[in-house]
Amino acid sequence: MTIKTVGVVGTGTMGSGIAQTCAQNGFSVLLYDINDTIVQKALNGITKRLQILVGKGKITEKEFKESMDRIETCTELSEMKRCDLVIEAVPEKLNLKKEVFRKLDEICSEETILVTNTSSFSVTDIASVTNMPRRVAGLHFFNPAPLMPLVEVVKGIRTSKKIVNTLNQFVLSLRKEPVTCEDTPGFIVNRIARPFYNEALKIAGERLATMEQIDRIMKKAGNFKMGPFELQDLIGIDVNFSTTESVYQGFFGEGRFRPHYLQQRMLQSGKIGRKVGEGYFRYEN
Ligand SMILES: NC(=O)c1ccc[n+]([C@@H]2O[C@H](COP(=O)([O-])OP(=O)(O)OC[C@H]3O[C@@H](n4cnc5c(N)ncnc54)[C@H](O)[C@@H]3O)[C@@H](O)[C@H]2O)c1
């Protein structure tokens, strides 16, 4: 199974980063979003990021041009029929993802592999709306996709071994590290990360230490690049909370994954992190 053309559905933070990564590694890319303005914004973002790499001497002008030439955009989902692999990166809403997969299943040929970049939903559940769940899997990239080396290859209950192998090879050809995981709540990384945030929230909630202190201790003593609170501010407290909720539900209410009220209060207040200038901390610029 040879992958030459990759379709990316949803050109936001993740979709545009994934498209850039594929183009830089020799794949033809077809970017789809719901309108021209959004698609154009994504293309401009990719152009800017690649130009920065040229400026830093990390890629040549020729590589920049070749990567850009490999990217096409569209606003008709039916164009995805040209792709060997389609990566879905629409917002984390289960019904929306299912709707996209139902359509892709009809549009694409039987040879096309369909994957979701979901952070927290069941791949098996998403695949269940298609007629060919064996060609559906998860490819969980991390943010920022062009820089983060790990990609989780998620095997749904019905995903075929052949598809999993092809996807592992595909990730290697992006010069990234694939890790195959079973379709369990939060897969590997988001599951392991839950106690990092939850325990920190409990400690702050019990007023045993301030958020600044917890972040500082985790960085100095734990050698983490970022503490749990500044990292939530970066990811978005809304995004982080919904992942926690989803993992908690996925494990049928297991206590150690229970979301914390402090995080919910932040969400209710609208202080959801850097993207709005304030989360647990304030960001002047
Ligand atoms: N942001 C992260 O840190 C991160 C990390 C890993 C995985 N993810 C997952 O990646 C997916 C995308 O997240 P994101 O942060 O890039 O979201 P985003 O909001 O930045 O981008 C989503 C894009 O999807 C488009 N869209 C909306 N409805 C659509 C439709 N019907 N068809 C096609 N496109 C549509 C939007 O216009 C937008 O461009 C989610 O499943 C998320 O859980 C996000």
The ligand as an SDF file (V2000), in Angstrom:
LIG
                    3D

 44 48  0  0  0  0  0  0  0  0999 V2000
   -4.6950   21.4960   19.7230 N   0  0  0  0  0  0  0  0  0  0  0  0
   -3.9980   20.5010   20.2530 C   0  0  0  0  0  0  0  0  0  0  0  0
   -3.0920   20.6990   21.0980 O   0  0  0  0  0  0  0  0  0  0  0  0
   -4.2780   19.0720   19.8220 C   0  0  0  0  0  0  0  0  0  0  0  0
   -3.3060   18.0810   20.0330 C   0  0  0  0  0  0  0  0  0  0  0  0
   -3.5440   16.7790   19.5840 C   0  0  0  0  0  0  0  0  0  0  0  0
   -4.7610   16.4680   18.9780 C   0  0  0  0  0  0  0  0  0  0  0  0
   -5.7040   17.4540   18.8200 N   0  0  0  0  0  0  0  0  0  0  0  0
   -6.9590   17.0810   18.1550 C   0  0  0  0  0  0  0  0  0  0  0  0
   -6.9170   17.5260   16.8060 O   0  0  0  0  0  0  0  0  0  0  0  0
   -8.2370   17.8700   16.3590 C   0  0  0  0  0  0  0  0  0  0  0  0
   -8.2440   19.2980   15.8410 C   0  0  0  0  0  0  0  0  0  0  0  0
   -7.8680   20.1600   16.8700 O   0  0  0  0  0  0  0  0  0  0  0  0
   -7.3100   21.6410   16.5830 P   0  0  0  0  0  0  0  0  0  0  0  0
   -6.7350   22.1270   17.8570 O   0  0  0  0  0  0  0  0  0  0  0  0
   -6.4940   21.6590   15.3440 O   0  0  0  0  0  0  0  0  0  0  0  0
   -8.6960   22.4080   16.2890 O   0  0  0  0  0  0  0  0  0  0  0  0
   -8.9050   23.8190   15.5960 P   0  0  0  0  0  0  0  0  0  0  0  0
  -10.1490   24.3650   16.1520 O   0  0  0  0  0  0  0  0  0  0  0  0
   -7.6550   24.6450   15.6240 O   0  0  0  0  0  0  0  0  0  0  0  0
   -9.1530   23.4280   14.0300 O   0  0  0  0  0  0  0  0  0  0  0  0
  -10.2720   22.7360   13.5910 C   0  0  0  0  0  0  0  0  0  0  0  0
  -10.5150   23.0660   12.1230 C   0  0  0  0  0  0  0  0  0  0  0  0
  -11.5940   22.2600   11.6500 O   0  0  0  0  0  0  0  0  0  0  0  0
  -12.4040   23.0510   10.8120 C   0  0  0  0  0  0  0  0  0  0  0  0
  -13.7510   22.4900   10.7200 N   0  0  0  0  0  0  0  0  0  0  0  0
  -14.8420   22.7070   11.4770 C   0  0  0  0  0  0  0  0  0  0  0  0
  -15.8730   21.9760   11.0230 N   0  0  0  0  0  0  0  0  0  0  0  0
  -15.4170   21.2910    9.9380 C   0  0  0  0  0  0  0  0  0  0  0  0
  -16.0190   20.3650    9.0380 C   0  0  0  0  0  0  0  0  0  0  0  0
  -17.2870   20.0030    9.1480 N   0  0  0  0  0  0  0  0  0  0  0  0
  -15.2530   19.8660    8.0620 N   0  0  0  0  0  0  0  0  0  0  0  0
  -13.9660   20.2200    7.9330 C   0  0  0  0  0  0  0  0  0  0  0  0
  -13.3370   21.0930    8.7680 N   0  0  0  0  0  0  0  0  0  0  0  0
  -14.0650   21.6150    9.7460 C   0  0  0  0  0  0  0  0  0  0  0  0
  -12.3650   24.4340   11.4230 C   0  0  0  0  0  0  0  0  0  0  0  0
  -12.7200   25.4290   10.4660 O   0  0  0  0  0  0  0  0  0  0  0  0
  -10.9000   24.5220   11.8690 C   0  0  0  0  0  0  0  0  0  0  0  0
  -10.0830   25.0510   10.8370 O   0  0  0  0  0  0  0  0  0  0  0  0
   -9.1410   17.6280   17.5550 C   0  0  0  0  0  0  0  0  0  0  0  0
   -9.6940   16.3480   17.4620 O   0  0  0  0  0  0  0  0  0  0  0  0
   -8.1930   17.7230   18.7500 C   0  0  0  0  0  0  0  0  0  0  0  0
   -8.6440   16.9860   19.8670 O   0  0  0  0  0  0  0  0  0  0  0  0
   -5.4900   18.7440   19.2060 C   0  0  0  0  0  0  0  0  0  0  0  0
  1  2  1  0
  2  3  2  0
  2  4  1  0
  4  5  1  0
  4 44  2  0
  5  6  2  0
  6  7  1  0
  7  8  2  0
  8  9  1  0
  8 44  1  0
  9 10  1  0
  9 42  1  0
 10 11  1  0
 11 12  1  0
 11 40  1  0
 12 13  1  0
 13 14  1  0
 14 15  2  0
 14 16  1  0
 14 17  1  0
 17 18  1  0
 18 19  2  0
 18 20  1  0
 18 21  1  0
 21 22  1  0
 22 23  1  0
 23 24  1  0
 23 38  1  0
 24 25  1  0
 25 26  1  0
 25 36  1  0
 26 27  1  0
 26 35  1  0
 27 28  2  0
 28 29  1  0
 29 30  1  0
 29 35  2  0
 30 31  1  0
 30 32  2  0
 32 33  1  0
 33 34  2  0
 34 35  1  0
 36 37  1  0
 36 38  1  0
 38 39  1  0
 40 41  1  0
 40 42  1  0
 42 43  1  0
M  CHG  2   8   1  16  -1
M  END
$$$$
